[in-house]
Structures are given as structure tokens and as C-alpha cells.
Amino acid sequence: MISQVYSLDLRLFRLINRGINHPLLDQFFNLLADGRFWTPILVLLAILLFLRGGQRVRSWVLFTAIGITIGDPLICNPLKHFFDRPRPFQAVEGVRDVSPGPADHPWQPSISISGIPERDVAHGRSFPSAHLANATTAAFSASLIWGGALRWPWILVGLAALGRIYTGDHYPSDVLASIPLSIGYTWLLAHGLNQLWAKIGPRFFPNSFARLPSLFPPQ
């Protein structure tokens, strides 16, 4: 059974990694996952939204920031070390590896066809996908704040999932498992944070608590 699941996982990976490639997609998915490019932009945007946004926007920024700050280093990273699954380009022959470009031209990806190289822990492990978990945290936090009617953030999650397979960094099973994992810990963190606010808010921040008795705005 396990071998059949892995075989299906590998076939689907090869279909996406080798079957639909195009130079424009190389650039798009490479830039989409480039933390060097997006991190300063997103941090600045989060600060501006938190300072100038309304109640819903501030709650969303707070849930997303807490989810990523805790989920990435304290949940995803330990799981990567525990499962120690090599990335596809590290373990599978013929993988099309679309890697980030140099620092001065990050939008120009470096493309190679891998053999079966030595395991390289400097590139991290494959399971789970922290990129996708972080994107899911942002999308699910939006669902908690605005409800199920806000669906466009999940389109970005879908693109991130497809991109992580396309570039040769993750198997389909990695990204499929990362989504419910992120939803689970984001839900727990958001509700835990709301309960904490209900306890400390009236005591230490009575004026703020009077204006915002719950971090979940009424729908």
C-alpha cells in the first residue's frame, strides 16, 4: 500500500515537474516562492495594515503573524527534521530543479536536470512545506475573520502548492499534508490567543477591551 501511494505521488510529481514547464512559469513560480523578494515587502505591508487597518484587518494581521512566527520554526521545522525526507531534486533522477537566481537577479531562475545527488541538508527537508504552510496560515486566518465568502486567498494557496511541485522542491503529498497541518495549528493558535485576550484584556487593557471584546469580529 505504501509503495502504491509513493508510486502515485511520484507520477503526479513528474507530470507537474516535467510535463507543463514553460520559461514564463519558471520565472513566475520562482519569484512566487522567493523569500528574499517578498519578506521585506510583506513585513512592511503587515505593519502598515496593522497600524491603519480596521478591526478585522488588525485581527487578520495578528493571527497570521502569530501563526507564521510559531508555525514555521516551532512546528514545521521540527517535523522536517523528524521525517528527514529529502527533496525530490535530491533523491529522484531526472527532476527539473528550478532554483532561485543570484541575489542581484532573483527573478532569473537557475534551471538544471538533476541526477541522484548526495543528500544536501543545506537545502532543507521536503516534508512539510513551510512555504505552503505559511500561505495557508494567511488564507485560513482570513477565513476566520471574514468567513467562507472570502475565497481568493485560497487561489494563492493553490498557486503556491503547484509552484512547490513545479520547481522540484516538494512532492504532491508534501503540499497536500501541509494544508490541513497549517489549518489545524492556526485554528488552535487563533482561538488560544482570543481566550488569552478575554482574560488579560479586561484587567490590563480595559479601554481597548471595551472597544474590542473579541479578536473575532462579528460576521
N, C-alpha and C positions, 0 to 999 in steps of 0.2 A: 504493500500500500504506500509506504513512504517513498519507494523508488518510483512508483507511478506518479505520485504528486510532484516529485522533483523533475521527472521527465516532462510533465506538462508545464511546469514552471519554466524549465529551460527552453522548451519550444516556443512558448509565448514570449520569453525574453528575446530570443533570436529573431522572432518575427518583428518585434518593435525595434530592436537594436540594429538589425541589418536590413530589414525589409522596407522601411519607409524613410530612409535617410535622404537628406537634401541639404545643400550648403546653407540655405536660409534657416532651416530647422536647427542645424548645427549652431549657428550664431544665436538663435532665439533661446534654445534650451540651455546653452552655455551661460548666457547673460542672466537668464531667469534664476539660475542657481548660484550665481556669483556673489558670495557674501561680501567680498571686498567692495563691490559696487553698491549693493543695496543696504548694508548695515548702517552706514552713517546717514543715509537718506531716511531710512525707516525710523531710526532713533530720533532724528530731528523732527520728523513728522509726528511721531508719538508725543514728543514734548509739547509741540505746538497745539495738537489736538487736546491734550490733557489740560493745558492752560486756558485754552479759548473755547473748547467744546462744551456742549450741554451735558446734562446728567447722563444720558445714555452713552454718549461718546466717551466721557471720562470713565464710566464703568467698563466699557469695552477695552479701552487702553489699559486699565488696571488689570483686568482678567487676563488679557493677552500677555502683558509684561510679566506678571507673576507666573503664568503657565509656561512661558518660554524660559524664564530665569531658573525655574525649578525643574521643569521637564527635560530640558536639553542636557544639562550637566549631571543632574542627580537621578534621572530615570533612564533616559535613552543611552547615555554614555556607559553607565554600569552594565546595561543589557548588552551593549556591543561587546564589551569585554567578556561577559559571561558566555554568550553564544559563540563569539570569536569566529564568525562566518566571514570568509574572505569575500571581497567584492568580485563581481563577475569578471572584470578585466584582470583580476589577479589569479583567477582559478580556472577560467574557461578559455579554450583555444578559439581564436577567430573573432574575439569580441572587438567591436568597433568602439574604441575608447576616445570619447570627446572630452578632452581635458581643458581646464581654463588656460587662457593665453597668458603672456607675460604681464607684469604689473602695469606697464605703460599702454598695453593694448589688450585688456581683459576680454573685449568683445570679439577678438580673433582667436577662436579655439584651436588648440593643437590636436590633430587627429592622427591616430595610429591604429593599426590592426594588431592586437596582442596575440602572442603565443600563449604559453603557460608559464608565466614568470614566477620568480620567487615571491613568496608571501611578503607583502610590504605593509607592516603595521603603521607606517608613517601616513598612509592614505586612509587609515581608519578601517573599521569593520562595516559589514554590509547590513546587519540587522540589529536594531530597526533603523529606519531612515530619519535622522534628526531634521533634515530639511523639510520632509513631508510632515513630520510631527509638529513642527513649529507652524507651518502653514495651516494645518488642521486646527491647532490651538486658536489661531486668529479667526478662522471661519466659524468654529463652534462657539467661541466667545460671542461673536456677532449674533449667532442663533439664540444664545441665551438672553441677549439684550433685546434684540428686535423681533425674535420669534422666527418661525419657519418660513415666513414670507420673504425674508432676505436670502436669496439663493445665489446671487452672483459670486460671493466669496468662494463657494464650493467649486465654481468653474476654475478658479485659480488653483485650488487644491488638486483638481483633476489634471490640470496642465503640469503642476509640479510633480505629480505621480508619474505621468507619462514621460516627463523630462528626465527623471532619475533613472528610468529604464533605458531611455533612448541614448543617454550619454555613457552607458555601460557601468554605472555606479551601483545599481541595485537590481535585484530580481523582482518580478511581479509580486511574489509572496512577501517580500520585504515591505513594499509600499502598501499592500492590502492589509497587512497586520499593523502597520504604523498608524493607520487612521483610527481604528477603534481604540488602540492603546492611548493615543493622544486625547480622544474624546473622553475616555474614562478618567484620566488624571486631571484633565482640565475641568471636568464637572466637579470632581472632588475638591479641587483647589478653590474653584469659584464659590461653591457652597460653604466650604470651610471659612473662606475669607469673609463671606457675608455674615456667618454666625459670629465670627470674631468681632466684626463691626457692631453687631447687635449688642455685644457685651461691653465693649470698651467705649463705643461711641457716646452713649448717654453719660458716662462717668467723666471722660476726659475731653470730649468734643461736643458738648450739649447743643451748641448753636448749629454746628454742621449736621449733627444727627437729627435735629428738628427739621432741617430742610431735606435731609436725605436719610430716612429711617431704614432704607434697604438699598443695597447695591444693585438689586434687580428692579429696574423701573417698572411701574405698572404697564401692562400691554394695552 
